[in-house]
Amino acid sequence: MNTSLSINYLIKEPKVIKEKNPLILLLHGYGSNEEDLFSFAEELPDDCYIVSAQAPYQVPPYGYAWYAIHFDADANKFSDDNQAIESRDLIVKFIDELISTYPIDPENINLVGFSQGAILSYAIGLSYPEKVNKIVALSGYFNPNIIKEGFKNNNFKGLQFFASHGTVDQVIPVEWARKTSPILKQLGITHEYKEYPVGHGVHPLNFADFKTFLLK
């Protein structure tokens, strides 16, 4: 575990060294940790720096979160959007730190987010499209409250999304995810949206499809 930058992280260096290598940044979900998505690292493209970030807030016993999720008296679940915005900007700062620490190509920054990590990936891509190239949003949804004001005027030409969801997801309803494709279409953002017969997790076919997207 590296603890020298704003976010703690695990890193797998590229097997194929170039002058500047692409980055794939992995953002885990609520209550998980940096080791979760890092299990994919061996399967991801050899020419990339693979970095798995640890979210800043502790969730006992062994997990972390990018922002708190609260329940009200009627058992409604709601997100702490202020914490989410702070984490959004912390991740952007972290990307800059990684670029200045490793020989990473600033024109080839890719995000893979699961659940909370996917929700933040949408927010980063739409708030700071100049920072990222491809985004894989797994089992997440679009939360407009955590995207920078005036984002619709941004230039999204360099941005591509691969979004996916399990049809029987019991944590984030698939209906929420289905709203993202029309939004991305409206913004003129190149994207794919796919569904798989799973709950709140990553189906092997889903993994194969997003890997193909990253390699394209």
TIBAKOL-174541 format. One record per residue (C-alpha): residue number from 1; residue in one letter; chain; z, x, y. Coordinates in pm, 1 decimal. Layout:
// residues N
   pos   code   unit         up       east      north
   NUM      A      A          Z          X          Y
...
***
This chain:
// residues 216
   pos   code   unit         up       east      north
     1      M      A        0.0        0.0        0.0
     2      N      A      -98.2      133.3      342.3
     3      T      A      143.6       51.6      623.3
     4      S      A        0.5      261.2      907.2
     5      L      A     -197.5      -15.3     1087.2
     6      S      A     -100.4     -354.9     1236.3
     7      I      A     -141.4     -520.7      893.8
     8      N      A      -30.5     -377.8      557.2
     9      Y      A     -324.7     -341.0      320.1
    10      L      A     -471.1     -213.9       -5.8
    11      I      A     -801.2      -25.0        8.1
    12      K      A    -1074.7       69.9     -237.3
    13      E      A    -1308.2      332.1      -93.8
    14      P      A    -1683.5      309.6     -162.0
    15      K      A    -1830.7      488.6     -463.2
    16      V      A    -2155.3      529.7     -271.4
    17      I      A    -2075.5      717.1       50.9
    18      K      A    -2302.9      664.4      348.7
    19      E      A    -2265.3      780.1      707.2
    20      K      A    -2115.0      436.8      776.0
    21      N      A    -2027.3      191.3      499.3
    22      P      A    -1992.3     -187.4      512.7
    23      L      A    -1647.5     -349.1      501.4
    24      I      A    -1539.3     -644.7      288.5
    25      L      A    -1203.1     -770.2      414.9
    26      L      A    -1008.4     -995.6      174.9
    27      L      A     -769.8    -1256.2      320.6
    28      H      A     -535.4    -1425.5       72.4
    29      G      A     -392.9    -1776.9       79.2
    30      Y      A      -47.8    -1919.8      159.5
    31      G      A      235.2    -1786.6      -58.1
    32      S      A       14.5    -1523.9     -220.8
    33      N      A      -22.0    -1153.2     -138.5
    34      E      A     -269.9     -869.4      -94.7
    35      E      A     -290.3     -802.5     -470.1
    36      D      A     -434.8    -1145.8     -546.6
    37      L      A     -792.7    -1108.4     -417.9
    38      F      A     -783.2     -730.7     -468.9
    39      S      A     -830.9     -808.7     -840.1
    40      F      A    -1195.6     -877.9     -743.0
    41      A      A    -1239.8     -529.4     -592.1
    42      E      A    -1395.3     -361.4     -897.8
    43      E      A    -1660.0     -633.8     -915.2
    44      L      A    -1762.8     -614.0     -549.5
    45      P      A    -2050.4     -396.7     -413.4
    46      D      A    -1997.5      -20.1     -467.3
    47      D      A    -2112.2       80.0     -120.4
    48      C      A    -1837.8     -114.6       60.3
    49      Y      A    -1486.8      -41.0      176.4
    50      I      A    -1283.8     -318.6       12.1
    51      V      A     -966.2     -390.9      207.2
    52      S      A     -714.5     -657.0      107.5
    53      A      A     -477.0     -755.7      387.9
    54      Q      A     -116.2     -871.1      354.5
    55      A      A      -31.0    -1167.2      578.6
    56      P      A      259.3    -1112.3      823.9
    57      Y      A      501.5    -1393.5      732.3
    58      Q      A      718.0    -1376.1      420.4
    59      V      A      725.0    -1671.0      180.4
    60      P      A     1003.8    -1624.5      -78.1
    61      P      A     1016.8    -1494.4     -344.8
    62      Y      A      712.4    -1260.3     -342.6
    63      G      A      451.5    -1420.3     -120.9
    64      Y      A      319.3    -1407.9      233.8
    65      A      A      150.6    -1649.0      474.7
    66      W      A      -76.0    -1617.3      778.0
    67      Y      A      106.3    -1912.5      936.4
    68      A      A      375.5    -2162.1      847.4
    69      I      A      307.3    -2501.9      693.7
    70      H      A      564.6    -2767.7      785.0
    71      F      A      642.9    -3108.1      635.7
    72      D      A      763.8    -3398.2      848.0
    73      A      A      992.9    -3686.6      746.7
    74      D      A      699.9    -3880.0      595.7
    75      A      A      597.0    -3575.7      385.9
    76      N      A      291.7    -3513.3      603.4
    77      K      A      185.6    -3151.6      599.3
    78      F      A       86.8    -2975.2      920.7
    79      S      A        0.5    -2619.3     1018.5
    80      D      A      163.8    -2403.1     1281.1
    81      D      A     -151.8    -2358.8     1489.5
    82      N      A        9.1    -2113.3     1732.5
    83      Q      A       95.1    -1879.7     1445.9
    84      A      A     -256.5    -1928.2     1307.4
    85      I      A     -409.7    -1824.0     1641.7
    86      E      A     -183.0    -1517.6     1651.5
    87      S      A     -293.4    -1423.1     1299.2
    88      R      A     -658.7    -1484.0     1389.2
    89      D      A     -635.1    -1230.8     1672.9
    90      L      A     -420.4     -992.2     1467.9
    91      I      A     -695.3     -978.0     1202.4
    92      V      A     -959.2     -906.2     1468.9
    93      K      A     -741.2     -623.0     1603.3
    94      F      A     -697.4     -497.5     1245.2
    95      I      A    -1077.3     -489.2     1196.5
    96      D      A    -1104.7     -267.3     1507.5
    97      E      A     -829.2      -40.8     1370.5
    98      L      A    -1007.7       -9.5     1035.3
    99      I      A    -1334.0       81.9     1212.9
   100      S      A    -1157.8      358.8     1405.2
   101      T      A     -971.6      484.0     1092.5
   102      Y      A    -1254.3      484.3      834.9
   103      P      A    -1632.3      545.2      864.2
   104      I      A    -1704.0      170.0      861.1
   105      D      A    -2025.8       21.3      998.7
   106      P      A    -1916.1     -212.5     1283.8
   107      E      A    -2244.0     -404.7     1237.1
   108      N      A    -2158.4     -486.9      874.6
   109      I      A    -1815.5     -651.2      861.7
   110      N      A    -1773.1     -920.9      595.2
   111      L      A    -1479.4    -1153.4      529.8
   112      V      A    -1375.7    -1316.6      203.1
   113      G      A    -1095.8    -1567.4      259.4
   114      F      A     -919.3    -1800.5       17.0
   115      S      A     -740.9    -2118.3      135.1
   116      Q      A     -544.0    -2015.2      450.7
   117      G      A     -754.0    -1698.1      451.6
   118      A      A    -1069.8    -1912.3      450.6
   119      I      A     -941.3    -2136.0      732.9
   120      L      A     -880.1    -1820.9      940.1
   121      S      A    -1220.3    -1677.8      841.1
   122      Y      A    -1387.6    -1984.4      997.0
   123      A      A    -1177.3    -1935.6     1310.7
   124      I      A    -1261.6    -1563.6     1336.6
   125      G      A    -1633.6    -1615.4     1274.5
   126      L      A    -1667.7    -1894.5     1530.2
   127      S      A    -1436.9    -1735.0     1790.4
   128      Y      A    -1572.8    -1378.2     1756.4
   129      P      A    -1919.8    -1401.7     1594.6
   130      E      A    -2013.3    -1056.6     1728.2
   131      K      A    -1739.7     -905.7     1507.9
   132      V      A    -1855.9    -1032.5     1169.1
   133      N      A    -2168.4    -1050.2      960.2
   134      K      A    -2107.1    -1258.6      645.4
   135      I      A    -1816.8    -1488.8      568.7
   136      V      A    -1716.2    -1625.3      229.8
   137      A      A    -1480.3    -1921.8      278.7
   138      L      A    -1325.4    -2025.5      -54.5
   139      S      A    -1122.9    -2347.9      -81.0
   140      G      A    -1063.6    -2379.1      292.5
   141      Y      A    -1167.0    -2609.0      576.7
   142      F      A    -1256.0    -2607.5      945.1
   143      N      A     -955.8    -2638.3     1180.3
   144      P      A    -1094.5    -2680.7     1535.4
   145      N      A     -747.4    -2630.4     1691.3
   146      I      A     -740.8    -2259.1     1606.0
   147      I      A    -1086.6    -2168.5     1738.1
   148      K      A    -1130.6    -2020.2     2085.2
   149      E      A    -1217.5    -2267.2     2362.5
   150      G      A    -1586.3    -2281.9     2445.4
   151      F      A    -1684.2    -2140.9     2103.8
   152      K      A    -1988.5    -2369.9     2085.7
   153      N      A    -2156.2    -2150.6     2348.8
   154      N      A    -2125.2    -1837.2     2132.0
   155      N      A    -2426.5    -1662.5     1982.0
   156      F      A    -2415.4    -1722.4     1605.1
   157      K      A    -2751.8    -1563.5     1519.4
   158      G      A    -2598.1    -1274.7     1320.7
   159      L      A    -2352.5    -1493.1     1128.4
   160      Q      A    -2391.0    -1629.3      773.2
   161      F      A    -2145.3    -1840.4      574.2
   162      F      A    -2094.2    -1910.3      206.6
   163      A      A    -1842.8    -2193.5      170.1
   164      S      A    -1718.5    -2339.4     -157.1
   165      H      A    -1457.9    -2577.5     -292.5
   166      G      A    -1320.1    -2715.1     -618.2
   167      T      A    -1403.3    -3081.0     -675.9
   168      V      A    -1052.6    -3147.3     -812.2
   169      D      A     -859.1    -2937.5     -559.0
   170      Q      A     -508.0    -3086.1     -538.2
   171      V      A     -398.2    -2867.8     -241.5
   172      I      A     -686.8    -2910.9        5.4
   173      P      A     -894.4    -3224.6      -62.6
   174      V      A    -1265.0    -3159.4     -120.5
   175      E      A    -1339.7    -3422.2      149.9
   176      W      A    -1196.9    -3183.5      410.9
   177      A      A    -1427.8    -2904.2      294.3
   178      R      A    -1733.6    -3133.2      296.4
   179      K      A    -1697.0    -3173.9      674.2
   180      T      A    -1769.1    -2802.4      733.0
   181      S      A    -2137.6    -2799.4      636.8
   182      P      A    -2243.7    -3057.4      903.3
   183      I      A    -2042.6    -2863.2     1165.9
   184      L      A    -2210.3    -2531.4     1076.0
   185      K      A    -2550.0    -2705.4     1073.5
   186      Q      A    -2486.4    -2848.7     1420.3
   187      L      A    -2404.3    -2497.5     1546.3
   188      G      A    -2725.7    -2362.5     1390.6
   189      I      A    -2534.8    -2126.6     1159.1
   190      T      A    -2706.5    -2012.2      837.9
   191      H      A    -2486.9    -2125.7      549.6
   192      E      A    -2457.8    -2235.6      188.3
   193      Y      A    -2200.9    -2487.0       64.5
   194      K      A    -2124.9    -2528.3     -305.7
   195      E      A    -1874.9    -2716.3     -520.9
   196      Y      A    -1737.1    -2624.1     -862.2
   197      P      A    -1541.0    -2820.0    -1127.3
   198      V      A    -1202.2    -2657.9    -1053.7
   199      G      A     -875.3    -2716.2     -870.2
   200      H      A     -742.2    -2485.0     -598.2
   201      G      A     -889.5    -2164.3     -737.0
   202      V      A    -1207.3    -1961.9     -785.6
   203      H      A    -1438.0    -2063.2    -1072.2
   204      P      A    -1623.7    -1771.1    -1244.1
   205      L      A    -1956.4    -1924.7    -1132.7
   206      N      A    -1823.1    -1942.5     -777.9
   207      F      A    -1739.1    -1571.0     -793.6
   208      A      A    -2090.1    -1489.0     -920.9
   209      D      A    -2249.3    -1698.5     -643.4
   210      F      A    -2053.8    -1547.0     -355.0
   211      K      A    -2114.5    -1196.2     -491.6
   212      T      A    -2490.5    -1270.1     -488.8
   213      F      A    -2453.3    -1392.0     -128.5
   214      L      A    -2279.2    -1065.3      -27.1
   215      L      A    -2546.5     -854.5     -200.2
   216      K      A    -2838.5    -1036.6      -35.1
***
